[in-house]
Amino acid sequence: WAFRNKKPAGLYTDTLSQKAAHYIPLTAPGKTVGVLGLRPGTGIIFTPEQMSFLQNISYQLAVRLERERLSNLNRKAMVAEESERLYRILLNSITHELRTPLTAIKGLISTMMDPAVGGDPHTRSSLLDETQGATERLIRLVDNLLDMSRIESGRLRLNLDWNDISDIIGITLGRLEPHLEKHPLTVNCPDDIPLVMVDYNLIEQALYCIIHNAMVHTEEGTPVSVSVCGNGDNISISIEDEGKGLPEEDVQKLFNKFYRIERTQSQGGLGLGLSISRGIVELHGGSIHAENKKTGGARFLILLPVGTKEKKE
């Protein structure tokens, strides 16, 4: 009644005076935002000064609550606006990343269909190589979107088994073969590294994303290294490059979805690779972080739990 009629009710009033509590509507300018209920001890009667004081308190509370409500509405509006802005950016980015390889594939196929061009074996082979590269880029983009979706939805299930990390690295390097001509790569994986209980394909994907990222975003000829070592109950995998390093303001944001360092945005991509790597590693109970080396270049460090199984001779 007090809320609806914007008047005090209950004890000390003519409305529902038999109640044991006194109810004061919290009325801000033009709007009632709540009701303050007071239950005094037996026999206590408020003086006019105290009643005036309560009215003043109720008004201050009402103003504060209304200000908080408006602040929340403003925050929600800002979040909605930012979400809409990000939606437009991501839609444009995804559209561009999909269209680029598709346009290239269409153009290359059209060129090969030209008898004057497709009849030359050398030219045809070159065009096929370009078509394959564009196709792989498109597949990688779609795979990244699907992987990120599965990770976030919790539908990604681990197929755990004992695996040799050196075997996983070997398969990863096979996928990176087209980049190895431009980036010298060294691997240091001691023979005494124990087996790890991991999902072979997912860990290979995580390593690929990080090493590929190091090769794509450093200048041609920049050395990249992969080092593995035992660390108590974990093994650590360090991926390092000798490039320009990471901007300090970006280090903490690298693993966010769709985040790309400003200087690399012209090279394409959606900024999902590192986010996928983090999701995969964390699903295994591990951790991953990035840092700049004191000697220059960037370092990505993965920690994975070992388990108890030793590598067999």
Disulfide bonds with the S-S distance in Angstrom:
none
